[in-house]
Amino acid sequence: MKRIVTTLALWLLVISPATASTPTDRASCPPDLPRAGFSDVYPLSVHAFDIDCITWRSVTDPATPTFRPTENLARWEMATWLDAMLRWVQDRYASTPLTFTDTASLDASENIEALRRLDVTRGIGGDAFDPFGAVPRWQMALFLTRGYTAAGNQLPPASDRGFADISGETQEAQDAINQLATLGVTNGTGPTTFSPDDPVTREQMASFVARLLEQIWVLQPLTDTCVTTGLPIRCSGSMVAVSSPGTLRLRIPMFMADHVGDLDTAEALISHPATRIDIYVDGTSVPVASSMRRNSGAIYRYWEALLPAGLRGPITVEARTFIRGVLTTVRQVDVDLR
């Protein structure tokens, strides 16, 4: 029980827009963000800003001199990008036992297993992941829609978007393709084509991830210091946030991924009526709504509060976490909304 409480106590305080901005007015990446400086990315490319965006957000590694934009994205790279993207929304359990038989020697094995816990990837069958395989566009659609769900969002209906070349895919893949189009993450390769079997290039994936990041965008504190001697754990931080023109959504997630035998215990713990998070903005309590999801390897619960549209300037956000009525964590973050 102590290990579960400790895991649940270290929550990430985040802020997310309730609605997505247009590509020319993105809240997830400001228009004046620094260039990544990759020597092989053409500055006027339609993908250049998105490459800079996901590099600035540390979804990709900025230390390399080249981006290799036209090369196909490998499945292990897809896993590292999506894991990094999702960590803007929620922390993840650090210790993840390996289950895929062909990833043990990879630095990305932990990223891959983290996505498996969230049901973002299920491998290719036979306990294999095929880390060096290319990512066809239909697989990309599945990865991204599952990632969208893992971030605590409800997918839109899978309405027919007019793609005439996807009927040979599974129903799940067809639904994912149509849902991505509805979200504005992809428009296909033509008026009536999606080209589901074409491999995804690195520059294309940069744009897909950047657009999805805009849908689930969150910011975490620039500094975060916790005093862990006794309860409650007290944490403080500060951050600069690009304010959305629409209503802002404060989100504080609980995330639990543990050995399968402990999941029932963990679910009982975080779904207990006296387990809650109280949120205060500038000392005033704000209404909070809660939701919870569970799959075969993870449980995640969210507390959300809406803030007024057009909120600007400095605010102080405090989140008080109670586990079965016991105050376990107090997190205070000074936010500069610009």
N, C-alpha and C positions, 0 to 999 in steps of 0.2 A: 504493500500500500504506500509506503514512503516513497518508493521509486516512482510510482504513478503520480503521486501528488507533486513530487519535484518536477517531473516532466510537464505536468499540466500547469505548473506555476509560472513557467518562463514563457509568457505570451508575448507576441509581437504586436505593438500598437501601430496601426496603419490608418491611412486615410484614402478613400476611393471616391471618384465621382459617381453619382447615381446614373448618369447617362454618358455615352461616349461623345467626344468632340469630333468635329470634322477633321480630315487629314491636314488641313491648313491651319487648324487651331487645336492642336493636340495638347491635352493637359499632362499626358504621361511624359512627354519630351518637349521642352520649350523650344521655340523657333531659333533661339540664339545659342543652342547647345554647342559645345566645342566639336570641331571635326575630329574624327577618329584618326585621320592621317594615314590610312592605308594607301600605299603607293599604286595599287592596281584598281582602285575604285574611281571611276570617272565622276568628277564633281557634279555634273549635270545629269547623271543617271537617275532614272525614276526610283531607283532603290537606294540612292546615296544617303538621303536623310534617314531612312529606316535603318541602314547599316550603322550610321552614327548614333542613332537612338538606342539600339540594343547594345552597342558597345559602351555608351555612356551609362547605361543601366547595368553594366557588368553581366549581361547575358552571354556575350562573347568576350574573348580574351583580347584586350587592347594592346598587349605586349608584342604581338607579332607584326612584322612590317607589312605583310600582305594579307588580304582577306580571301583571295581565290574565289571571286564572286560567281564565276560561271561554272565552277566545278560542282558535281553532284554532292548533295549532303548525305553523309553516312548516317545510319541509324544511331550509332553511339553519339554522334554530334547532335542529332535531334534530341536525344535524351538529356544531354548536358544543357542545351539551350532551354528546353522546356522546364527542367528542374530549376534552373536559375530564374526563369520567368516566374514560376509559381512561388518561389521564395520571396518575391515582392508582396505576396498575398498572405502567406502563412509560413511559419517556421516548419521544419520537418524533423522527424525523429532521426537522430544522428546515427544510431547503430541499426543497420539493416542487413540481416543475414542474406547471403547469396543463394539464389534459387536457380538462376540460369546457368547452364553448364558451360557456356562459351564466352563468359565475360569476366572470369576470375582474375585474369592477368591485366585487365584494363584499368586505367586510372578512373574511367567513367563508370565503373561497376556500381559504385554507390548511387550515382545519379540514376542509373538504369533501374536499380532495385527500388529507389524511392518512388519512381514513376509506377512501378509495378504495384507498390503498396496502395497508391492512389487510384489504381485501375486505369491509368493512362495508357499503359502498354500491357499486353498479354503475351508477348513473344510471338514466335512463328510456329509453335508446336513442338512437342518432344523436349520440353525444358530448354529450348534454344532461343536466343534473341537475334542472332545474325547481325552482330554489331557493325560489320563493315559493308553490309548490303546497302544499296541505294534506297531512297524513300520515294516510292511512286506517289503521285498526287492523291490517290484515294486513301493511302495510308496516312498521309499528311492530314487529311480531313479528319480521320479518326483520332489521331494524336491531339489535334487542336480542340476538337469538340469535347473530348474526354478531359483535356486540361481545363477547358472552360467550366465544365461541371465540377472538377476537383477544386476549382477556385471558389466554389459556393454559389455559382450562378445557375439559373434555370434556362435551358436551351429553348429557343423559339420553336414553334411547330415546323416540321419538316415539309414545308410546302414546296411543290414542284416549281423549280426556278428555270425550267425550260432547257435543261441540258439533255441533248438527245443521245449522248454517247456514254451514259452511265448505267444503262439498263442491265449490263452484264455484271455489275458489281453486286455484292450482298446488299440486302435491304438496309443494314446498319450503315454501310459505306455510303449508299445513296442518300440516306437521311442526313448523314454528317456533311456531305457535300452541299446539299440544299440548305442546311442550317448555317454553314459558314458563309454562303452567299447572302442569306438573310441578314447575318450579322455585319456584312460588309467587309469581311476578311478577304474574300476572293470574288472576282467577277467572272472567273473562268478564262479560257483562252480564246474565246470567240463568242458571238451572240448566242449560239446554241451548243457550244462545246466546252467541256471541262478538261478533256485529255487526261482521264484518270490514271492511265498507265505510264504517263511521262514521268521521268525522275525529276525531283525538285532540286533546283540549284541553290547554292548558298545565298545568293542575292535575293532569289525569290522567297526563300524561307525567312530571310531577314525582314522582308515586308510583311509576310504572314504573321510572324511573331510580334512585330511592332503594332500591327493592327489589332491583334488579339490583346496585347498588353494594354492598349487603349481601352478595351472593354473591361478589363479586370484590374486596371491600374491602381497601385497603392504606393504610398511612400512610407519609409520607415525612418526612425530617428537617425540623424547624422552621428550622434553620440548616444551611448546607452550604458549607464553605469548602474550596477545592482549591488546592494548590500544584502548578503545572503545569510547573515548570522541570525538565525531564529526567524520566526514568523511574526508579522508578514514580511516577505521579501520586498524591499523598497528599491525601485528603479527610477532613474531620471534620465532625460535626454532632451535634445533640441533638434529641430529640423526646419528647413525652408521648403514650403510646398507651393507648387504652381496651382493657384486656385482655379477651380472649374467655373465657367459662367453659369452652370446649372447648380442644382442642389448638391451639396457635398454629403457623402456618406462616411461616417466613422465606422470602422470595422475592427473589432478585437476578436481574433480567432483562438480557439483551443484546438490543438491537434494532437492526436494520440495514435501512434503506430507501434504496436508492441507484439510480443509473441502471441500467437492466435489464442492461446489458452487464457490470456489476460484480457482479451477484448471485452468479454461480457462484464468483467469487473470494472473495466475502465468506462464502459457505457453506463453502467449503473451509477458510477461516480459522477460523471459529467451531466447525466440526465436527471440527477436528483433534484427535487423541487427547491432545495436550499442552495444548490450550486448556481451561482449567478455572477454577472459582472455589472457593476453600477458605473455609469459614465457621468462625469462632470465636466462642463465647459465653463471656464472662468468661475468655478465654484458653484455653478448652478447645475442641478441634476437634470438630465435630458432623458426622454423616453427611449427605451431600448427594446428591440425585437430580437428574438433568438430563433435559430434554426440549427438542425443537426443532420449529418449524413454519416452513413457507415457503409463500407464495403468489406471484402473478405480480409483485408489486412490493415485497415485504418478507420479511425473515427475522427470526425472533425465537426466542431460546433462553432457557430458564429453569433456574436452579439453586434447589432448594428443600430446606429442612431443617425437620424437625418439632421443636417444643419441647414440654416437658411441659405438661400441662393445669394450669390454676390458677396459672401463673407470675406473680408479682407483684414489684413493687419495681424498683430500678435494675439494669440489666444493660448490659454493653458488648458490642456486636456489631462484629466486624471481618470484612470480606470482602476477600480477596486474589485479584485477577484475573490469570491467566496466559494470555498469547496465545502459542500454540506454545511453551510452556515458559518464556516470558519474563515476569517479574513486571511488569505494566504499571500496575496501580492497587491502592492500599491504601485502603479506606474504613473509617473507624471512627466509630461512632455510639453515643452514650450514650442509652439508652432508659429512660424511666420508665414501667413498666407499672402501670396503676392499675385 
